[in-house]
Amino acid sequence: MAGLKDLQSRLGIRFRDDTLLKQALTHTSYTNENPGSGLADNERMEFLGDALLSLIVAEKLYHEYPDYPEGKLTEIKISLVRQEKIAEKAAALGLGEHLSLGKGEASSGGRDKQNNLADAFEALLAAVFLDQGMDATRDFIIRNYETDLQAVKSGKYAPNFKAMLQEHTQAEFKRLPEYEVVESSGPDHDRKFVVAVSLGDIVLGIGTGKSKKIAESEAARIAYSKLTAKTVE
């Protein structure tokens, strides 16, 4: 595992207690294979980090956009804190190369797995919080989300509803959504597509648009809103 001093330089944080950083980077597969290592895995820290990330992003959006309704704030926040986005932040910091993994997990590409990277980033946030407090944690999150927040401010950030829907259905139902074009009409220069997104035999949403991609995104938005409002029977 690469040196933690180099990582701390990259993070821009010098830990008072670097055992917190070590724990944040310790996957459960490592502690299972090395019960005498004296290290705890990062699952509890991931729990705390997830809450911190959601709170701080929500706080930032609340203060920055006083005119946005709850629904729009929620859509932006969820898009910013979804697993794929968090994993991007972890990869940009090079957390994968610093993970302590069991041999099997390491040999199966564990350093590049999206869930491992996202978990490590959330655990890292907990480590920063426990070591240096809320202000340092807030500064760290805002710094790492600067590009995304600037995109929101400029109006160029659009929530990725297809990715959000996929993550939700995988987590809640262990199934992937399926998209089907149910209608297309109009001349080539002014086409209209109607797309349905389903989970098994249940149609979750139907979207329309001038392209298949736009119609799929709209269908995913409707489906995601429905799923997060109530559970599919």
C-alpha positions as CSV (number, residue, x, y, z in Angstrom):
1,M,0.0,0.0,0.0
2,A,1.4,3.4,-1.0
3,G,2.6,5.7,1.8
4,L,-0.1,7.6,3.8
5,K,2.1,10.7,3.9
6,D,1.9,11.1,0.2
7,L,-1.9,10.6,0.4
8,Q,-2.3,13.2,3.1
9,S,-0.3,15.7,0.9
10,R,-2.7,14.9,-1.9
11,L,-5.7,15.3,0.4
12,G,-4.4,18.6,1.8
13,I,-5.0,17.3,5.3
14,R,-2.5,16.3,7.9
15,F,-4.1,13.9,10.4
16,R,-3.5,14.2,14.1
17,D,-4.4,10.5,14.4
18,D,-3.5,8.7,11.3
19,T,-5.0,5.4,12.6
20,L,-8.3,7.0,11.6
21,L,-7.1,7.4,8.0
22,K,-5.8,3.8,8.1
23,Q,-9.2,2.5,9.2
24,A,-11.0,4.5,6.5
25,L,-9.0,2.7,3.9
26,T,-9.4,-0.8,5.4
27,H,-11.8,-3.0,3.6
28,T,-13.7,-5.8,5.5
29,S,-11.9,-8.4,3.3
30,Y,-8.6,-7.4,4.9
31,T,-9.8,-7.6,8.5
32,N,-11.4,-11.0,7.7
33,E,-8.1,-12.4,6.4
34,N,-6.0,-10.6,9.0
35,P,-7.9,-10.9,12.3
36,G,-4.7,-10.1,14.3
37,S,-3.9,-6.9,12.5
38,G,-5.4,-4.6,15.1
39,L,-7.2,-2.7,12.4
40,A,-11.0,-2.2,12.2
41,D,-12.7,-2.1,8.8
42,N,-14.3,1.0,7.4
43,E,-17.9,0.1,7.5
44,R,-18.9,2.1,10.5
45,M,-17.0,5.1,9.2
46,E,-18.8,4.7,5.9
47,F,-22.1,5.1,7.7
48,L,-21.0,8.3,9.4
49,G,-19.4,9.7,6.2
50,D,-22.5,9.0,4.2
51,A,-24.6,11.2,6.6
52,L,-21.9,13.9,6.6
53,L,-21.8,14.1,2.8
54,S,-25.6,14.3,2.5
55,L,-25.9,16.9,5.2
56,I,-23.1,19.2,3.9
57,V,-24.2,19.0,0.2
58,A,-27.8,19.7,1.3
59,E,-26.6,22.6,3.4
60,K,-24.6,24.1,0.5
61,L,-27.5,23.8,-1.9
62,Y,-30.0,25.2,0.6
63,H,-28.0,28.4,1.1
64,E,-26.8,28.8,-2.5
65,Y,-30.2,28.4,-4.1
66,P,-32.9,30.0,-1.9
67,D,-35.3,30.1,-4.9
68,Y,-35.1,26.4,-5.7
69,P,-38.1,24.2,-4.6
70,E,-37.5,21.1,-2.5
71,G,-37.9,18.8,-5.4
72,K,-35.2,20.4,-7.5
73,L,-32.8,20.6,-4.5
74,T,-33.4,16.9,-3.8
75,E,-32.8,15.9,-7.4
76,I,-29.5,17.8,-7.5
77,K,-28.3,16.5,-4.1
78,I,-29.1,12.9,-4.9
79,S,-27.2,13.2,-8.2
80,L,-24.2,14.6,-6.4
81,V,-24.1,12.0,-3.7
82,R,-24.9,8.9,-5.8
83,Q,-22.4,6.0,-5.7
84,E,-20.9,6.6,-9.2
85,K,-20.2,10.3,-8.4
86,I,-18.6,9.5,-5.0
87,A,-16.5,6.8,-6.6
88,E,-15.2,9.4,-9.1
89,K,-14.1,11.6,-6.2
90,A,-12.3,8.7,-4.7
91,A,-10.6,7.8,-7.9
92,A,-9.4,11.4,-8.5
93,L,-7.7,11.3,-5.1
94,G,-6.1,7.9,-5.8
95,L,-7.8,6.2,-2.9
96,G,-7.8,2.8,-4.6
97,E,-4.1,2.4,-4.5
98,H,-4.1,3.0,-0.7
99,L,-6.8,0.5,0.2
100,S,-6.0,-2.4,2.5
101,L,-7.7,-5.4,0.8
102,G,-7.8,-9.1,1.3
103,K,-5.9,-11.1,-1.3
104,G,-9.0,-12.3,-3.0
105,E,-10.6,-8.8,-3.2
106,A,-7.3,-7.3,-4.5
107,S,-6.9,-10.0,-7.2
108,S,-10.4,-9.5,-8.4
109,G,-9.8,-5.8,-9.2
110,G,-11.0,-4.5,-5.8
111,R,-9.0,-1.3,-6.0
112,D,-11.1,-0.1,-9.0
113,K,-14.5,-1.4,-7.9
114,Q,-17.0,1.5,-7.7
115,N,-18.5,0.4,-4.4
116,N,-15.1,0.0,-2.7
117,L,-14.0,3.5,-3.9
118,A,-17.3,5.1,-2.8
119,D,-17.2,3.4,0.6
120,A,-13.6,4.6,1.1
121,F,-14.4,8.2,0.2
122,E,-17.3,8.2,2.7
123,A,-15.2,6.6,5.3
124,L,-12.5,9.2,4.7
125,L,-15.0,12.0,5.4
126,A,-15.8,10.4,8.7
127,A,-12.0,10.2,9.5
128,V,-11.6,13.9,8.7
129,F,-14.6,14.7,10.9
130,L,-13.4,12.6,13.8
131,D,-9.9,14.0,13.5
132,Q,-10.5,17.7,12.7
133,G,-14.2,18.5,13.1
134,M,-17.1,19.7,11.0
135,D,-15.5,22.9,9.5
136,A,-12.5,20.9,8.1
137,T,-15.0,18.2,6.7
138,R,-17.1,20.9,5.1
139,D,-14.1,22.5,3.5
140,F,-12.8,19.2,2.2
141,I,-16.2,18.2,0.6
142,I,-16.7,21.6,-1.0
143,R,-13.2,21.6,-2.4
144,N,-13.7,18.2,-4.0
145,Y,-17.1,19.1,-5.4
146,E,-16.0,22.5,-6.6
147,T,-16.4,21.6,-10.3
148,D,-19.8,20.1,-9.8
149,L,-21.0,23.0,-7.7
150,Q,-19.8,25.5,-10.3
151,A,-21.7,23.5,-13.0
152,V,-24.9,23.7,-10.9
153,K,-24.3,27.5,-10.5
154,S,-23.9,28.0,-14.2
155,G,-27.0,26.0,-15.0
156,K,-24.9,23.3,-16.8
157,Y,-25.5,20.6,-14.3
158,A,-28.2,18.1,-15.1
159,P,-29.1,15.2,-12.7
160,N,-28.3,11.9,-14.3
161,F,-31.7,10.3,-13.7
162,K,-30.9,7.0,-15.6
163,A,-27.9,6.5,-13.3
164,M,-29.9,7.5,-10.2
165,L,-32.7,5.1,-11.1
166,Q,-30.3,2.2,-11.8
167,E,-28.6,2.7,-8.5
168,H,-31.9,2.8,-6.7
169,T,-33.3,-0.3,-8.3
170,Q,-30.1,-2.3,-7.8
171,A,-30.0,-1.3,-4.1
172,E,-33.7,-1.8,-3.3
173,F,-34.8,-4.6,-5.7
174,K,-31.6,-6.2,-7.0
175,R,-32.9,-5.6,-10.6
176,L,-32.0,-3.2,-13.4
177,P,-34.6,-1.0,-15.2
178,E,-35.3,-1.8,-18.8
179,Y,-36.2,0.9,-21.5
180,E,-38.4,0.3,-24.5
181,V,-39.4,2.7,-27.3
182,V,-43.1,2.3,-27.5
183,E,-43.8,4.9,-30.1
184,S,-41.9,7.1,-32.6
185,S,-43.5,9.6,-34.9
186,G,-42.9,12.7,-37.0
187,P,-40.6,13.5,-39.9
188,D,-36.8,13.0,-39.6
189,H,-36.2,16.6,-38.7
190,D,-38.8,16.7,-36.0
191,R,-39.1,13.2,-34.4
192,K,-40.9,12.4,-31.3
193,F,-40.1,9.4,-29.2
194,V,-42.1,7.8,-26.4
195,V,-40.1,5.5,-24.1
196,A,-41.3,3.3,-21.2
197,V,-39.1,2.2,-18.4
198,S,-40.0,-0.9,-16.5
199,L,-38.9,-3.1,-13.6
200,G,-39.9,-6.6,-14.5
201,D,-43.6,-6.4,-15.6
202,I,-44.2,-3.1,-13.8
203,V,-44.0,0.1,-16.0
204,L,-42.5,2.8,-13.7
205,G,-42.6,5.8,-16.1
206,I,-43.2,6.9,-19.6
207,G,-41.2,9.8,-21.1
208,T,-41.3,11.7,-24.4
209,G,-38.6,13.7,-26.2
210,K,-37.1,14.6,-29.5
211,S,-34.5,11.9,-29.2
212,K,-34.5,8.5,-27.6
213,K,-31.9,9.7,-25.0
214,I,-34.1,12.6,-23.9
215,A,-37.2,10.4,-23.7
216,E,-35.3,7.8,-21.6
217,S,-34.1,10.5,-19.3
218,E,-37.6,11.8,-18.8
219,A,-39.0,8.3,-18.2
220,A,-36.2,7.7,-15.6
221,R,-37.0,11.0,-13.9
222,I,-40.7,10.0,-13.6
223,A,-39.8,6.5,-12.4
224,Y,-37.3,7.7,-9.9
225,S,-39.7,10.2,-8.4
226,K,-42.3,7.5,-8.1
227,L,-40.0,4.9,-6.5
228,T,-38.7,7.3,-4.0
229,A,-42.2,8.4,-3.0
230,K,-43.5,4.9,-2.4
231,T,-42.3,1.3,-2.7
232,V,-43.2,-0.8,-5.7
233,E,-45.6,-3.6,-4.6
